[in-house]
């Protein structure tokens, strides 16, 4: 099967698309010709600025709160109205808070629940709402942005690790359930230079990089390229996990 090097005529949705990995993915998708709906939570200004910088026409932005079912349903209605079919869904939105794993008192139940909702129920609810539009494509792909924390148990907090493990399991289950019209893949980065995690600036990442086999800082573009590969090249892959961490997990 030949890779899809031209995404002209394809419609994509990227949650968490206004910054970091999501924004890098949006740029790459539109560079290949796709039309994109950019999801944002609070940074409408960043979403509008990104949209204005993109090639092509017809790109849209939408506000999405992963813990609000009505918000997800409104997004699905907008997608159906604007795009009809969805060929590509990238679940890049997520949430964490750094808490030492031993500090169980700091990881209280409300915070535990909020991270699980954002990182597991949120992507599930987005997929569920968009299944009709994804099926209508006939050849759609969902890429869930996970983390090596899901299988290493090492990350910003105990619940963040658990949430990404759950997301990987969800990817496997839905890969089996939604085929053949919809593929579902996880992309699992290690530490990425995006500012996603408080206290992990570029200086920290550059200090840590030599300890990994490839000795490179992982950039948002590195992860976005893996996401694009899931769309364009790995067209017989579903229910799988693609690791982008320079070998950090080894």
Secondary structure, DSSP 8 states (H G I E B T S, - for coil): -------TT-EEEEETTTSHHHHHHHHHHHHTT-EEEEEESS-HHHHHHHHHH-SSS--EEEE--TT-HHHHHHHHHHHHHHTSS-SEEEE---------TT-TTTS-HHHHHHHHIIIIIHHHHHHHHHHHHHHHHSSEEEEEE--THHHH--SS-HHHHHHHHHHHHHHHHHHHHHTTTEEEEEEEE-SBTTS-STT--HHHHHHHHTTSSS---B-HHHHHHHHHHHHHT-TT--SEEEEESTTTT-
